[in-house]
Each structure stands twice: as structure tokens, then as C-alpha cells.
Amino acid sequence: MLSDRANAICILEILREYSDAEHILPMRTILHKMKSLYGTDIDRRTVYSAISLLKDNLGYEISTYEENKQGYYLQERILEVSEVRLLMDAVYACDGIPRRQSELLIEKLQKLLSVHQRKQYLNLRIIRRERRTPNKSVFFNIDLLDEAISSKVQVEFTYLKYNLEKKLVPKRSVRYLVNPYALVFANGNYYLICNYDAYDNISYYRVDKICDVRILERQPVKPLAADFDLTKFTQKHIYMFSPYSESVKIRCHNVILDDVIEKFGNEILLLPDGEEYFTAVLRNTPGGIQFWLLQYLQYCEVLEPLYLREEIIEFISKNKYSVR
């Protein structure tokens, strides 16, 4: 025989797992589930008492027979179905999470839904690049790096790179020792933003290529300058390459207006340029934006800075597919 609180917990789990607005559980189903799942026989009064405890004392929103004339269901969950779907899509799209950990994360997200709501995803097919990191310590690394950032101490780690056998191997024999400042998610990957003691510039490292992290508890980080805005700084570096940003002016066709705004945000200056074109003025890293520009060669033209324009022209002239 379970206690009143234990009965309430069991009934809450039954409602979470098996009920929603389209699948209301009558009293007989709840009694049957209590017997089959938890091996306990209870009566209707026990269910009434448990539902009252969950609603009145613990604040759960549960629709009752008096309200719907059918039975009981959990009206509100931690996340709505649409929110779970959004998070699932984000996990699917994140290359920096190993495949197995992605699958486990999605299973956990679906646990927030009823068994009936989960069936909506049985036929879901996600089209994505087959580029998943084999580094299984990503989440563990994030925890350690976050701890070091919060404690304001240095960390050391081994950084990896791919070899021709498609295996991750150490990039160099010497371990990296850095001042960690922040973790940023961009381009489907997590990045550690940090600095070497000997230099003033900011460096970036992919967390999924970091392994063997060690927190140096007795070595405090070198503080950033008081006027340094880390958030604004990282927002300007869309491809995590050069730490230096400058003004870039691009003439674009109207067909890529949505893409430009979605990529660079609302802070860019947009100027009309005839009926079919507009000019975008923004601050970004020329090295990083170059890769974005190459995707839209037929729709955009760099006007300033001149050296960036010349670099792209040279890149095009030297590519393997140039017509001779």
C-alpha cells in the first residue's frame, strides 16, 4: 500500500505519460494503470484525493471529470509540443553534438510529451549533412569550461584536428593553456572564447575538438579590459575567424535581402540602389564575411574595403573551375 503522496506522484506520472487534451483518461483507466504499472489497488476516493493534492497544493493544472465530463488529463506541461519540436530541430542541426548524444537528448525532450504526442514524430525525416563530431566528451567539456569561467581560473587542454583517416588527433604535442572567458554557440558548434597570457588578442576554439580539459584552480585568469564588450564582440564574428572587424559595403540583389538581414541582424544599414539592388553597410570580420560572400557571388558585389574586393577577385581567378 502506497502513501498518499506516493499515490499522487504515481498518478501524476500516469497523466504525464498517457494523457493530453485529445486523450483524456477515465477513472477506470487510471485505476488500471496504477495496478499494472505500480502493482497497487486503489479506489476512486484515493484518486480524488491525489488529484486534489496535485492541483490545490502543488499547482498542477489538471482537467477533471467535473470540467470535461470524460475524465482527467494534464493541461499544462513544462514545454508545449511546438517548443519541443523547436528544440528537437535545434539538436538535429547541431553538428557539435555527437550523434548518440543527439539521439539521447531528443529522447529526453520527447519524454516531456505524452506517448500520443510523441507519435507525431515517428515519420519525421531530417535532412542534414553527415558531419557529426566523434568527440563524446563535448558535454563534459562544456561543464568543465563553464566551471572554470565561473571560477575565473585558467584551463589547459589538448586540441584536436582531423587526419586523412578521418580521425581526430592532437594538433600539436604541447597542451594549450588559456584564460577562458565565455562559451558561444555559432554555426552549429560551441566555441570557447579565450586568450593566451602572452598576447592581448582573443582566440576561438571549437569545444568538440577539445579534450582532456584540466582546470587550474590556483591560476586566475587575466582580466579583460573594463570597456571590452564580449557580447558585441562575438556578434561581429559570424565565422569565428579574425578578431578584427571593420566596415564593409556590399551591393546586393533584392532576392537575398532576407538572407542578409537574417545573417547580419537589424544593426546593418540598408540603402536602396535602383529597382533591383540595395547597398548593405555593416561591421564584420573581412576574413569571415568572405566565406559568406562566396556563397552569393551572383547576387552581391563588394564595394568596400577595396582590398577585400581584390582578394575575392583573386580568389575567383585562381579557383580550380576558372574558365581558361
C-alpha positions as CSV (number, residue, x, y, z in Angstrom):
1,M,0.0,0.0,0.0
2,L,1.5,3.3,-1.1
3,S,1.2,6.5,1.0
4,D,-1.0,9.4,-0.2
5,R,2.0,11.3,-1.5
6,A,3.3,8.3,-3.3
7,N,-0.1,7.7,-4.9
8,A,-0.1,11.4,-6.1
9,I,3.3,11.0,-7.7
10,C,2.3,7.8,-9.5
11,I,-0.9,9.4,-10.8
12,L,1.0,12.5,-11.9
13,E,3.3,10.2,-13.9
14,I,0.4,8.4,-15.5
15,L,-1.2,11.7,-16.5
16,R,2.2,12.9,-17.9
17,E,2.8,9.8,-19.9
18,Y,-0.7,8.9,-21.2
19,S,-2.9,12.0,-21.1
20,D,-3.4,15.1,-23.2
21,A,-6.4,17.2,-24.4
22,E,-7.1,14.6,-27.1
23,H,-6.5,11.6,-24.8
24,I,-8.5,12.1,-21.6
25,L,-8.1,9.3,-19.1
26,P,-11.4,8.0,-17.5
27,M,-11.3,6.8,-13.9
28,R,-11.1,3.1,-14.8
29,T,-8.0,3.7,-16.9
30,I,-6.2,5.4,-14.1
31,L,-7.1,2.6,-11.7
32,H,-5.9,0.0,-14.2
33,K,-2.6,1.9,-14.8
34,M,-2.0,2.1,-11.1
35,K,-2.4,-1.7,-10.9
36,S,-0.4,-2.6,-14.0
37,L,2.4,-0.1,-13.6
38,Y,2.8,0.2,-9.8
39,G,1.2,-3.0,-8.5
40,T,-1.2,-1.2,-6.2
41,D,-5.0,-1.4,-5.9
42,I,-6.6,2.0,-5.1
43,D,-10.2,3.2,-5.1
44,R,-11.8,6.3,-6.6
45,R,-11.5,8.3,-3.4
46,T,-7.7,7.8,-3.5
47,V,-7.7,9.2,-7.0
48,Y,-9.8,12.2,-6.0
49,S,-7.5,12.9,-3.0
50,A,-4.4,12.6,-5.2
51,I,-5.8,14.9,-7.9
52,S,-6.8,17.5,-5.2
53,L,-3.3,17.4,-3.7
54,L,-1.7,17.9,-7.1
55,K,-4.0,20.8,-8.1
56,D,-4.5,22.6,-4.8
57,N,-1.2,22.1,-3.0
58,L,1.3,21.6,-5.8
59,G,-0.2,23.9,-8.5
60,Y,-0.6,21.4,-11.4
61,E,-3.2,22.2,-14.0
62,I,-5.3,19.1,-14.3
63,S,-8.6,19.0,-16.1
64,T,-11.2,16.9,-14.1
65,Y,-14.3,15.0,-14.9
66,E,-16.4,17.8,-13.5
67,E,-14.9,20.1,-16.1
68,N,-14.8,17.9,-19.3
69,K,-17.3,15.1,-18.4
70,Q,-14.8,12.5,-19.6
71,G,-12.0,12.0,-17.1
72,Y,-8.6,13.5,-16.3
73,Y,-5.7,15.0,-18.2
74,L,-2.6,17.2,-17.6
75,Q,-3.4,20.6,-19.2
76,E,0.0,22.2,-18.9
77,R,3.4,20.7,-19.4
78,I,6.9,22.1,-18.9
79,L,7.2,22.6,-22.7
80,E,4.5,22.8,-25.3
81,V,4.5,20.5,-28.3
82,S,5.7,23.3,-30.6
83,E,8.5,24.2,-28.2
84,V,9.7,20.5,-28.0
85,R,9.7,20.4,-31.8
86,L,11.8,23.6,-32.0
87,L,14.4,22.2,-29.5
88,M,14.5,18.8,-31.4
89,D,15.2,20.6,-34.6
90,A,18.0,22.6,-32.9
91,V,19.6,19.4,-31.6
92,Y,19.3,17.8,-35.1
93,A,21.0,20.8,-36.6
94,C,23.9,21.0,-34.1
95,D,27.0,19.4,-35.7
96,G,28.9,19.9,-32.5
97,I,27.0,17.2,-30.6
98,P,27.9,13.6,-31.2
99,R,25.2,11.5,-32.9
100,R,24.4,9.2,-30.0
101,Q,24.2,12.1,-27.5
102,S,21.9,13.9,-30.0
103,E,19.6,10.8,-30.0
104,L,19.6,10.7,-26.2
105,L,18.8,14.4,-26.0
106,I,15.9,14.0,-28.3
107,E,14.5,11.1,-26.4
108,K,14.6,13.2,-23.2
109,L,12.8,16.0,-24.9
110,Q,10.1,13.7,-26.1
111,K,9.6,12.4,-22.6
112,L,8.1,15.8,-21.8
113,L,5.2,14.9,-24.1
114,S,2.5,12.2,-23.8
115,V,3.0,8.9,-25.7
116,H,0.3,10.1,-28.1
117,Q,2.0,13.4,-28.8
118,R,5.3,11.6,-29.5
119,K,3.7,9.6,-32.3
120,Q,3.7,12.9,-34.3
121,Y,7.5,12.4,-34.8
122,L,7.5,8.8,-35.9
123,N,7.6,9.7,-39.6
124,L,9.8,12.8,-39.2
125,R,12.8,12.7,-41.5
126,I,15.6,15.2,-41.0
127,I,17.9,16.0,-43.9
128,R,21.3,17.1,-42.7
129,R,24.9,16.8,-43.5
130,E,26.6,13.8,-42.2
131,R,29.2,15.7,-40.2
132,R,28.9,14.8,-36.5
133,T,31.8,15.1,-34.1
134,P,33.1,11.8,-32.8
135,N,34.2,13.5,-29.6
136,K,32.0,12.0,-26.9
137,S,33.2,14.4,-24.2
138,V,31.5,17.5,-25.5
139,F,29.0,18.0,-22.7
140,F,31.6,17.1,-20.1
141,N,33.9,19.7,-21.6
142,I,31.2,22.3,-21.5
143,D,30.6,21.6,-17.8
144,L,34.4,21.9,-17.0
145,L,34.9,25.0,-19.1
146,D,31.8,26.7,-17.6
147,E,33.1,25.9,-14.2
148,A,36.5,27.5,-15.0
149,I,34.8,30.6,-16.5
150,S,32.6,31.0,-13.4
151,S,35.6,30.5,-11.1
152,K,37.8,32.8,-13.2
153,V,40.7,30.4,-13.4
154,Q,42.8,29.1,-16.3
155,V,42.4,25.8,-18.1
156,E,44.6,23.6,-20.2
157,F,43.6,21.1,-22.8
158,T,44.6,19.1,-25.9
159,Y,43.2,20.5,-29.2
160,L,42.4,18.1,-32.0
161,K,42.4,18.1,-35.8
162,Y,41.4,15.5,-38.4
163,N,43.9,13.4,-40.2
164,L,43.5,11.7,-43.6
165,E,42.0,8.7,-41.9
166,K,39.1,11.0,-40.7
167,K,40.3,10.5,-37.1
168,L,40.7,13.3,-34.5
169,V,44.3,13.5,-33.4
170,P,46.2,16.1,-31.3
171,K,47.0,19.2,-33.3
172,R,50.3,19.6,-31.5
173,S,52.2,17.9,-28.8
174,V,52.1,20.8,-26.4
175,R,48.9,21.3,-24.5
176,Y,47.0,24.7,-24.7
177,L,46.9,26.9,-21.6
178,V,44.4,29.7,-21.9
179,N,42.3,32.3,-20.0
180,P,38.7,31.2,-20.6
181,Y,36.1,34.0,-20.8
182,A,32.9,32.6,-22.5
183,L,31.2,29.8,-24.3
184,V,29.4,30.8,-27.5
185,F,27.2,28.7,-29.8
186,A,27.5,29.7,-33.5
187,N,27.5,28.0,-36.9
188,G,26.2,24.7,-35.3
189,N,29.1,24.5,-32.9
190,Y,30.2,25.6,-29.4
191,Y,33.3,27.8,-29.2
192,L,35.5,28.6,-26.3
193,I,36.5,32.3,-26.3
194,C,39.8,32.7,-24.6
195,N,43.2,34.4,-24.5
196,Y,46.9,33.4,-24.1
197,D,48.8,35.2,-21.4
198,A,51.5,36.4,-23.8
199,Y,49.1,38.1,-26.1
200,D,46.2,40.6,-26.0
201,N,44.1,39.2,-28.8
202,I,41.1,36.9,-28.4
203,S,41.2,33.3,-29.7
204,Y,38.5,30.8,-30.5
205,Y,38.5,27.0,-30.2
206,R,35.8,24.5,-31.1
207,V,34.6,22.7,-28.0
208,D,34.0,19.5,-29.9
209,K,37.7,19.5,-30.8
210,I,38.9,20.0,-27.2
211,C,39.7,17.0,-25.0
212,D,41.4,16.3,-21.6
213,V,40.4,19.5,-20.0
214,R,42.1,20.4,-16.7
215,I,41.0,23.3,-14.5
216,L,44.0,25.1,-13.0
217,E,42.4,26.2,-9.7
218,R,45.3,28.2,-8.5
219,Q,45.9,30.2,-11.7
220,P,43.5,33.1,-12.0
221,V,42.5,34.4,-15.5
222,K,44.0,37.6,-16.9
223,P,41.0,40.0,-16.7
224,L,39.6,41.6,-19.8
225,A,39.7,45.3,-20.3
226,A,36.9,47.1,-18.4
227,D,35.4,48.6,-21.6
228,F,35.5,45.3,-23.5
229,D,32.0,44.2,-24.5
230,L,32.3,40.4,-25.0
231,T,28.7,40.1,-26.3
232,K,29.1,42.7,-29.0
233,F,32.5,41.4,-29.9
234,T,31.3,37.8,-30.6
235,Q,28.2,39.0,-32.5
236,K,30.5,40.7,-35.1
237,H,32.4,37.5,-35.8
238,I,30.0,35.3,-37.6
239,Y,32.5,32.7,-38.7
240,M,34.8,32.8,-35.7
241,F,38.0,33.7,-37.6
242,S,39.8,37.0,-37.4
243,P,39.2,39.0,-34.2
244,Y,39.3,42.3,-36.1
245,S,36.2,43.9,-37.6
246,E,35.8,46.8,-39.9
247,S,33.2,48.5,-42.1
248,V,32.1,46.5,-45.2
249,K,29.9,47.8,-48.0
250,I,28.2,45.3,-50.3
251,R,25.9,45.9,-53.3
252,C,23.2,43.1,-53.2
253,H,20.3,42.0,-55.4
254,N,16.9,42.2,-53.7
255,V,16.5,38.4,-53.9
256,I,18.9,38.0,-51.0
257,L,17.5,40.7,-48.8
258,D,16.0,38.2,-46.3
259,D,19.3,36.3,-46.2
260,V,21.3,39.4,-45.5
261,I,19.1,40.5,-42.6
262,E,18.9,37.1,-41.1
263,K,22.6,36.7,-41.2
264,F,23.8,40.1,-40.1
265,G,20.9,41.3,-37.9
266,N,19.0,44.6,-37.7
267,E,22.0,46.8,-37.0
268,I,23.2,46.9,-40.6
269,L,22.5,49.9,-42.8
270,L,20.4,49.2,-45.9
271,L,20.3,51.8,-48.7
272,P,18.2,51.4,-51.9
273,D,20.2,51.2,-55.1
274,G,17.8,51.3,-58.1
275,E,14.8,49.0,-58.5
276,E,16.7,45.6,-58.2
277,Y,19.5,46.3,-55.8
278,F,20.4,47.7,-52.4
279,T,23.6,48.5,-50.6
280,A,24.4,47.0,-47.2
281,V,26.8,48.6,-44.8
282,L,27.9,46.6,-41.8
283,R,30.8,45.9,-39.5
284,N,32.3,42.5,-39.5
285,T,35.4,40.5,-40.0
286,P,36.6,40.7,-43.6
287,G,38.1,37.2,-43.4
288,G,34.9,35.7,-42.0
289,I,32.4,37.5,-44.3
290,Q,34.5,36.4,-47.3
291,F,33.1,32.9,-46.9
292,W,29.6,34.2,-46.8
293,L,30.1,36.4,-49.9
294,L,31.4,33.4,-51.9
295,Q,28.0,31.7,-51.4
296,Y,26.2,34.6,-53.1
297,L,28.6,35.6,-55.9
298,Q,25.9,36.0,-58.5
299,Y,23.9,38.3,-56.2
300,C,26.3,40.6,-54.4
301,E,29.4,42.7,-55.1
302,V,31.9,44.1,-52.5
303,L,32.3,47.8,-52.8
304,E,34.5,48.5,-49.8
305,P,37.1,47.8,-48.5
306,L,39.0,47.7,-51.8
307,Y,41.4,45.1,-50.6
308,L,38.6,42.7,-49.7
309,R,37.1,43.2,-53.2
310,E,40.5,42.4,-54.8
311,E,41.0,39.4,-52.6
312,I,37.7,37.9,-53.8
313,I,38.5,38.7,-57.4
314,E,41.9,37.0,-57.0
315,F,40.2,34.0,-55.3
316,I,37.8,33.6,-58.2
317,S,40.5,33.9,-60.8
318,K,42.6,31.2,-59.1
319,N,39.9,28.7,-58.3
320,K,40.0,25.2,-59.9
321,Y,37.0,25.8,-62.1
322,S,38.0,29.0,-63.7
323,V,37.4,29.1,-67.5
324,R,40.6,29.3,-69.4
